[in-house]
Amino acid sequence: MNFVERDYRYMKKIPDDLLTTKDLVDDTFKMINENPNCFYNLYIACNGKVVGTRDERYINSNPIGREWYDLAISRGDLVITNPYEDIITKEKVITISKKIKDTNNCVVGLDIKQSEINSILNQMVREEESIAAGFILNREGVFVGHTNEIFIGKTIFDQSIDKQELIAPYIEDLLMKESGKIDFDNIGFPYSLIYHETKSEWHVVYVVDKAVMSTATNEYSKRLMITYILCVVLLNIVILVYYTKRQKAIRLQKRAEHAEKELRKYKEDLEVMVETKTEKIKIQSEKLKTLNIAIIDNLADIVEFRDLESGQHIKRIKRFTYILAKKVTELYPEYKIDEEKIDLLCNASALHDIGKIGISDSILLKPGKLTKEEFEEMKTHTIIGDNLVLRILENYDKYLAKIGHEICRYHHERFDGRGYPDGLKGDAIPICAQIVGIVDVYDALIEKRVYKEAFSHERAIQMINDGECGIFSPKLLHCLNLVEDEFYNISKMYE
C-alpha cells in the first residue's frame, strides 16, 4: 500500500484530542489535490530508497546522489534545487526538499514543474504591456525560470546571454538586495529592470519598457511566487505530519517490549556509546578538515586555470603565508594568532583571488596595462570573491568562512588607506588579510605574468620596502626582512 496513504488512514483514526494534527493531514492532501499542475509529485525517501510517493513509478528508486536528497541530508535545512530533468517523466522540474527532524537519512521532497513556472511568467508578460520579458534567479545566479526557455539552467554570469554586458555591473544587486529598480539612462537603453526577492530567496526580475512602465510591476512578482511560497509551507506541513504520526506509532509499539531489555543494557551500552561517539566525532572532524582543504584547493585551481598562472603559485602563497605568520606570532603576540589559526590562514590564503572567476577574459588575460575602467572592474574581484567564499564555506566551517571572507575582501587594502575595495587603514585591516596581501605582492613580483617579466628576489624585497607596491605595516615589513632568505629558498624550490 502507498506509504503516505497508509499513514494518512492511520491518522484518520486518531482521537479528537489530536484534532490539530488530523487537520494538518487533511489540509496537506487537500492542497496537493487542488494544485496538481504545480505539486505533481510528493515523495519521502529513507534508507537509500523512495518509500512513499504519489506516483508509484518512483517507489524503491535510489535517491542517493540526487541533489535534492544529498543536500537536504548534509544541510539539515530546506533545499531548492536548480532545474533538472526528472528521471521518470523526463520533464524539467525544481524540487523543494527537507530532512525530517530527528531522523538520520529521511527526506521529504516536493516537485514543481518547470513548465508551470514559465507559464506563470509568460502570462504576466501577456497581461502587462509594459513588461517585455521576465526571469527568476536563485541565490547562485542560475535562471530557474525565463520567458525564453533556452536560458533555463544557465547562469547570469554567462557571457553568451543577450545584453549580459549591461547587467554585469548590477549582478550583485540582483542576487543580494531584497528588491529594487535598475535604470540604464546613462546609455540610452529603453528598458529598466525591476526585481523583487521572494520568501523562497528567489529573485523575480522584469524587463520593462520605461515609456509605459506600470507602478504595479512589483506586485506582479509577489503574485507570481504565491505558488512557490505555498510549496514551502506545504512541505513543512508534510514533514510535521509525518514526524508526529510516525513517532507516536513507534513509541506505542516498542515501549512495552523493549523497556526492560534497554534498562539492563543501559549501563554497559552507555560506555560503548560514549567511546564510539567520541571516535566518530574525531573522524568526522578530520574528514571535515580534509574536505575543507580539498574544496579550497579545487576552487584555487579554477582561478589558476582561468588566468594562466603557474601551478606553483598557490603552493608558494601557502608556504610564504605560513612562514610570515609564524614570525608575526613570535614577535607580535598581540595579534593572537595561534597554531590552529595559522593552519586555517594558510589554507584560506589559496582563495585570495577566487573572485577572478567573475572577471572577463579580455581584462584578466590582457598582456598590457589596464585602462582606468578595466582596472575598476578588476578591483571587483575582491567583492566577488568575498561573496563566493561566504556562500560556499558557510555550510562547512563558519570560522574558515570568516577568515576566507577577510582575505578575499581585504588583501588589496593598504596600511595608509589607499587600497581597495573599502579603503581600510592601519590595523583596521584584519591581520590575516595584511599577511596574505604582502606575500601576494611578493609572489606577483617574482613570477612572470602576461603583462610583465619576473623581478629578482632582491628587487622584489626592495620594491616592497620602498612602498612601490603600496604601503604595508612596519611590523610586517620587519618580519618580512627577517624571513626573506626563507622566501628566496621557497621561490627557487617551486620555481
C-alpha positions, 0 to 999 in steps of 0.5 A: 500500500502507498506509504503516505496513504497508509499513514494518512488512514492511520491518522484518520483514526486518531482521537479528537484530542489530536484534532490539530494534527488530523487537520494538518493531514487533511489540509496537506492532501487537500492542497496537493489535490487542488494544485496538481499542475504545480505539486505533481509529485510528493515523495519521502525517501529513507534508507537509500530508497523512495518509500512513499510517493504519489506516483508509484513509478518512483517507489524503491528508486535510489535517491542517493546522489540526487541533489535534492536528497544529498543536500537536504541530508548534509544541510539539515535545512530546506533545499531548492534545487536548480532545474533538472530533468526528472528521471521518470517523466523526463520533464524539467522540474525544481524540487523543494526538499527537507530532512525530517527532524530527528531522523538520520537519512529521511527526506521529504521532497516536493516537485514543481514543474518547470513548465508551470513556472514559465507559464506563470511568467509568460502570462504576466508578460501577456497581461502587462504591456509594459513588461517585455520579458521576465526571469527568476534567479536563485541565490547562485545566479542560475535562471530557474525560470525565463520567458525564453526557455533556452536560458533555463539552467544557465547562469547570469554570469554567462557571457553568451546571454543577450545584453549580459554586458549591461547587467554585469555591473548590477549582478550583485544587486540582483542576487543580494538586495531584497528588491529594487529598480535598475535604470540604464539612462546613462546609455540610452537603453529603453528598458529598466529592470525591476526585481523583487526577492521572494520568501523562497530567496528567489529573485523575480526580475522584469524587463520593462519598457520605461515609456509605459512602465506600470507602478504595479510591476512589483506586485506582479512578482509577489503574485507570481511566487504565491505558488512557490511560497505555498510549496514551502509551507506545504512541505513543512506541513508534510514533514510535521505530519509525518514526524508526529504520526510516525513517532507516536506509532513507534513509541506505542509499539516498542515501549512495552517490549523493549523497556526492560531489555534497554534498562539492563543494557543501559549501563554497559551500552552507555560506555560503548556509546560514549567511546564510539561517539567520541571516535566518530566525532574525531573522524568526522572532524578530520574528514571535515578538515580534509574536505575543507582543504580539498574544496579550497584547493579545487576552487584555487585551481579554477582561478589558476586555470582561468588566468594562466598562472603557474601551478606553483603559485598557490603552493608558494602563497601557502608556504610564504603565508605560513612562514610570515605568520609564524614570525608575526606570532613570535614577535607580535603576540598581540595579534593572537594568532595561534597554531590552529589559526595559522593552519586555517590562514594558510589554507584560506590564503589559496582563495585570495583571488577566487573572485577572478572567476567573475572577471572577463577574459579580455581584462584578466588575460590582457598582456598590457596595462589596464585602462582606468575602467578595466582596472575598476572592474578588476578591483571587483574581484575582491567583492566577488570573491568575498561573496563566493567564499561566504556562500560556499564555506558557510555550510562547512566551517563558519570560522574558515568562512570568516577568515576566507571572507577577510582575505578575499575582501581585504588583501588589496587594502593598504596600511595608509588607506589607499587600497581597495575595495573599502579603503581600510587603514592601519590595523583596521585591516584584519591581520590575516588579510595584511599577511596574505596581501604582502606575500601576494605582492611578493609572489606577483613580483617574482613570477612572470605574468602576461603583462610583465617579466619576473623581478629578482628576489632582491628587487622584489624585497626592495620594491616592497620596502620602498612602498612601490607596491603600496604601503604595508605595516612596519611590523610586517615589513620587519618580519618580512626582512627577517624571513626573506632568505626563507622566501628566496629558498621557497621561490627557487624550490617551486620555481 
